[in-house]
């Protein structure tokens, strides 16, 4: 329906009907207006499968939803670094939504993994905003290509579960823009999600639902978002202010309470009716976009989609360690140890919980492959060693050629609703791994978890496979990797620190009461570990393959550029091993010299390429201003400081293989206001300004202290100290040191200097 037609429709609605449209009819539907033929529209969770509830609705996954297909969670799909794969997953989800009459699937969830402790990290993508935004964008692209909407969530700065409905995320402007907004920005600008879900928390004192600055000024005015904003379930606390801020749809239904408040506010003049009209127009625009593009032929083929889930899972499994133990060969006697070999932990708890139509465990998948024996090893209901299970497992492992231990985090360790208190795996599992490694030299650990764990046994085992929460087909995918049917190609979208205490947010996560200060600023994840030159267990971007890749011929199409130019970068990648494999080529940019505090380097693009043995492909990247920029709070915009930058190509954030240098010239002059406190050093940066200043001071800045003429002073004050004193001396300084200039003289100079700036 055209915008004009929607406006006409809204004009026919009563104020009461419009107010009612601004909140859900129930848990999952928008309101219908029968007399005008306006249909209700259904939304459902998301994000890694369809959680469509019918009668007994709730938003925490308590009640059953329809049988569906659980795909790998965000933690894993991000590790694929494969945009095309996520598009395919999105198309599959979109088709499922069409078949089930769901207009908007509630996801993807792009919140930054500020701390390994966030209970919902398993749903989130990365510690890096580019990865989060690009992977989410690809999923949105796929889903929306089927004319089904998405709801990118949870906007904004929702990085913990503790007190999620009341906490106040205190984040400085630069950090918000470079890290937390950036995770949404690219996806919103490029892929235009139909809806955005605002989070529960406050941002710098104002609830997300009530935040005009982010819901309207940033989302709509700066980024061009045209869909509707819905609240997270229960995130509305002041309906009128929320509407004014740009929150269109309250979810779930408010039982009519807020509808009355909206009507009252319009009648009293507190709320302009046009604000309500606009919200209703935005909602109806999406309702009709879906209605008019229904695909009645769509079929939810669960078995087919299970295969897609398996294909996705194969690219989400990261090979972390391999000392000639993998892939396993068919003739080997393999002991599968650990409960998760039989009942994998493949998804997390809460609103994203899928009612899987079937689950393939590694044991199911291995049935036809090899000589596989199994021992349970541990129970995850309680963190207590079961001596009998342990002894059985040790014996089973001892008599095999290889032991593969399926371990990880139990549901009660990580979930929506609460945060982890530590980064450890259950003690009983750590003990099991240690004991098995003592008797079996060929031990491999497969991990099922949504967020980093400490691995005290990492040096004692030969192989480590991070399977994340791989969805209902994870068992098949893990076996494909273990037995070499599939070559692992995923990379970590987050750093695995050695210890929780190393994490940059450690000192201030989860805040004090409702106050959560993001004191680490922009130094999230590798931005911090790199700057501190810290050892980590596994770095951002890291992951092994069964083949080897070599990089060569890094080129840039210009060595000098303006910040308005684009830079074309190419690099050749060759598969130098003996099996086909996929490589994630990572491009980082480092600002070599900067007057602002910046990370050592930042990921600015990546590409995944598939190569047969001996094959070479050229990968091309195009970088624009943003790749070199930081967010300047002086101009409230992105800014590039003129100077040298390194273009770095890496196999991981800690394995940079090729570097090229470019010089970028800024076309934007940051405003500079001189005051009597401006330092001499800052004046010297502009030769014209310095010439003016010298006219006043006539070269005499420290008066009698001039070291060359005063022997005692020259002993006490080195040339370096003298130079530093001059550099950091405010313009008003010479008044005291020379006695020859007055404050009026300095003020006159300041006025002249500011005139130069205009
Ligand atoms: C979650 C959202 C979810 C919504 C609906 C909330 O509790 O935070 O992610 O989409 O419920 O289930």
Boltz pocket constraint, residues with backbone or C-beta under 6 A from the ligand:
constraints:
  - pocket:
      binder: B
      contacts: [[A, 45], [A, 46], [A, 58], [A, 59], [A, 60], [A, 106], [A, 153], [A, 232], [A, 233], [A, 351]]
      max_distance: 6.0
